[in-house]
């Protein structure tokens, strides 16, 4: 995404190192419609956490963000608009971006298939170049951007909060279908445990097919016995109580809309973690003679999941937002490196505050939903003062 945003800029050249030979991640993702908002008013209307956004970001920051969105090249904007229609396979998004970069005119982007190390980056980077780490959750450079002067224990650069363990269960349904909170409650009314809490939307390519993906809360002990990926057949054989809960939910959906499941359930067992880099740049030691920091003569920036990771289907949209902001900074040739890094660091921290508050609220609401029929247990979750 960042490469596609930077490619049209005349004063820049991009050297893109690609670790993956092919894009194989087929899980379905959905982009937030606000990524293609064409006015401040529409941006605000599309925010589920509008009050938090207004509290964290200055109005001028929101205006500048929307202005950059409207300046995105038409070929990329068309793709973003398609992906915000509904769920899309992640590898299709990756393939489309890769093809877009390859098909554009010019030679401002050079692509190399290579697996880089910190040492190889140090050996190749020039002082006037910017290093952007887009290597994801297991970031290559995150732990190299520690705060100077702290012990090794204090200086860990990753803050990680474990919210819960979940089964992410996904299926396609051959009818148009929607499900609000009352629907979620009703369809789980016969499930005392392992309630399935879905997110439902059309697929981006077919408005008559619904993509249903949702969470089933499990304990850490249960998570340790379930493979990272499995299917409905595995659940029926090894976790029949979870499979029965899903069957009851799906039977109620079929009873209302008279459709059928397309294929089988796809199941992913993951911890839902919320994390961030304490330092998302090397601003603390840029151009300083700090021998323990190998990358001190060029700006270093963490982007996407390298900087922030969030659960509850938020991560890809958050990564695209961060890429847009970073591209808007890099597109300003008069902006000093030190100022660019400070602005980006502040922005990442604000995004962290936003996603932290939103994730904690989602987690709390899920916990309430699980216990909505148990008044005494519900009161245990409520802390008024």
C-alpha positions, -999 to 999 in steps of 0.1 A, spaced: 0 0 0 27 25 10 47 17 -22 15 23 -43 10 57 -26 46 68 -30 52 55 -66 37 86 -84 59 111 -65 84 126 -89 111 133 -63 112 98 -49 124 64 -58 114 33 -39 134 1 -34 109 -26 -23 123 -58 -8 98 -86 -9 101 -116 13 72 -136 0 74 -153 -33 36 -154 -36 6 -142 -17 -11 -171 0 -31 -156 29 -67 -162 17 -85 -151 49 -112 -125 43 -108 -90 55 -129 -58 53 -117 -23 49 -132 6 68 -153 27 44 -138 59 60 -106 51 40 -123 65 10 -142 93 27 -144 123 3 -153 150 29 -148 156 66 -185 152 72 -186 117 56 -154 107 75 -171 116 108 -203 99 99 -185 66 91 -167 65 125 -181 40 150 -159 57 176 -166 93 166 -163 108 201 -129 92 206 -117 104 172 -128 140 180 -112 138 215 -78 125 202 -73 142 169 -73 180 162 -98 191 136 -70 202 113 -55 167 115 -88 152 103 -91 178 75 -56 170 63 -62 133 65 -93 136 43 -75 159 19 -48 133 14 -75 106 8 -91 126 -19 -57 131 -36 -50 94 -39 -44 84 -76 -75 73 -93 -63 37 -101 -56 31 -64 -88 48 -52 -109 26 -74 -94 -5 -57 -100 9 -23 -136 17 -31 -141 -19 -43 -126 -34 -12 -148 -12 11 -179 -27 -4 -175 -59 16 -152 -87 26 -122 -94 3 -96 -122 3 -64 -107 17 -43 -123 -10 -65 -107 -37 -58 -73 -22 -21 -81 -21 -21 -93 -57 -41 -63 -69 -17 -38 -53 13 -57 -67 -2 -57 -102 -10 -20 -99 26 -12 -90 39 -33 -119 15 -19 -145 21 18 -138 44 37 -161 79 48 -150 108 32 -132 105 48 -97 100 14 -80 126 -13 -80 115 -47 -66 139 -72 -52 130 -107 -39 151 -109 -7 149 -117 30 167 -88 47 184 -87 81 192 -57 102 229 -61 92 221 -62 55 200 -31 58 228 -13 76 252 -23 48 230 -10 20 212 21 33 225 55 25 222 86 48 196 103 26 174 73 24 144 64 46 140 28 59 104 17 63 98 -16 82 66 -33 69 75 -68 81 45 -72 103 38 -86 137 72 -102 140 89 -69 130 125 -70 119 135 -37 134 110 -30 162 133 -42 191 162 -23 176 144 10 183 146 9 221 149 39 243 186 48 250 198 45 286 173 18 298 182 -17 309 175 -46 287 143 -55 307 131 -19 308 140 -13 272 117 -38 255 101 -18 226 69 -38 224 39 -33 247 16 -63 244 -18 -67 260 -35 -101 259 -72 -96 257 -86 -131 252 -83 -164 232 -108 -170 205 -118 -192 177 -123 -171 146 -150 -190 126 -159 -181 91 -184 -193 65 -201 -181 33 -239 -180 31 -257 -180 -2 -283 -153 7 -281 -117 16 -281 -116 54 -275 -90 81 -274 -94 119 -277 -67 145 -272 -71 183 -307 -84 189 -302 -109 161 -269 -121 177 -287 -125 210 -317 -144 196 -296 -168 175 -274 -176 206 -304 -180 230 -300 -218 231 -262 -216 236 -253 -213 273 -216 -213 263 -195 -208 232 -217 -181 219 -209 -171 183 -206 -133 179 -205 -126 142 -196 -97 119 -217 -100 87 -213 -82 54 -216 -90 17 -185 -101 -2 -170 -73 -23 -175 -92 -55 -211 -104 -50 -238 -86 -31 -260 -118 -29 -234 -138 -10 -229 -130 27 -195 -134 44 -200 -143 81 -170 -143 104 -172 -142 142 -156 -150 175 -161 -178 200 -144 -172 233 -123 -201 247 -99 -205 276 -62 -205 272 -62 -241 282 -86 -250 254 -66 -229 230 -35 -249 237 -52 -281 224 -67 -267 192 -46 -264 160 -41 -229 146 -62 -237 116 -89 -263 112 -124 -268 98 -159 -277 108 -152 -314 105 -123 -312 130 -146 -292 154 -173 -319 152 -149 -347 160 -128 -329 187 -148 -300 201 -185 -312 196 -198 -286 221 -185 -258 200 -197 -274 168 -232 -278 183 -233 -241 193 -224 -232 157 -250 -256 143 -277 -240 164 -268 -205 153 -267 -215 116 -300 -234 118 -317 -203 131 -302 -183 102 -314 -209 77 -349 -209 93 -352 -172 87 -337 -168 53 -339 -203 37 -303 -203 25 -274 -227 27 -238 -226 38 -213 -225 10 -185 -251 17 -174 -258 53 -166 -237 84 -131 -223 84 -116 -220 119 -86 -201 132 -75 -204 168 -56 -173 179 -49 -151 209 -64 -116 205 -35 -93 214 -33 -55 213 3 -43 209 24 -13 199 59 -2 196 70 23 223 92 39 197 78 37 161 109 56 147 146 61 155 140 98 164 158 94 197 192 88 182 189 99 146 222 116 136 237 110 170 269 91 176 254 61 194 276 31 186 251 5 199 225 17 174 234 5 140 208 26 121 214 61 134 223 79 102 190 74 83 154 78 94 138 45 104 100 41 105 78 12 116 46 9 94 15 -12 97 16 -42 120 52 -35 127 41 -4 147 6 -14 160 -14 -46 161 -51 -47 169 -77 -75 172 -114 -75 163 -109 -71 125 -93 -36 128 -57 -43 118 -57 -39 80 -77 -7 80 -54 7 107 -24 -3 86 -37 15 55 -45 46 76 -9 47 89 4 42 54 -16 71 41 -3 94 69 33 83 64 30 88 26 16 123 33 47 131 53 72 117 29 56 135 0 67 168 16 104 172 5 108 204 26 100 186 58 131 179 79 137 143 89 136 151 126 102 168 122 88 140 101 97 114 127 82 135 155 50 140 136 48 103 127 55 92 163 28 115 177 3 101 151 11 65 159 6 71 196 -28 88 189 -38 58 167 -27 36 196 -49 55 220 -78 52 196 -75 15 189 -68 8 226 -101 24 237 -121 8 209 -107 -26 215 -113 -24 253 -149 -13 246 -154 -42 221 -140 -67 247 -162 -53 274 -193 -54 252 -185 -90 243 -182 -99 279 -215 -83 287 -231 -101 257 -219 -135 271 -236 -129 304 -266 -108 295 -290 -134 310 -271 -137 343 -278 -105 362 -254 -112 391 -225 -121 368 -233 -91 347 -230 -68 378 -195 -82 383 -185 -66 350 -199 -31 359 -177 -7 378 -195 27 381 -171 46 403 
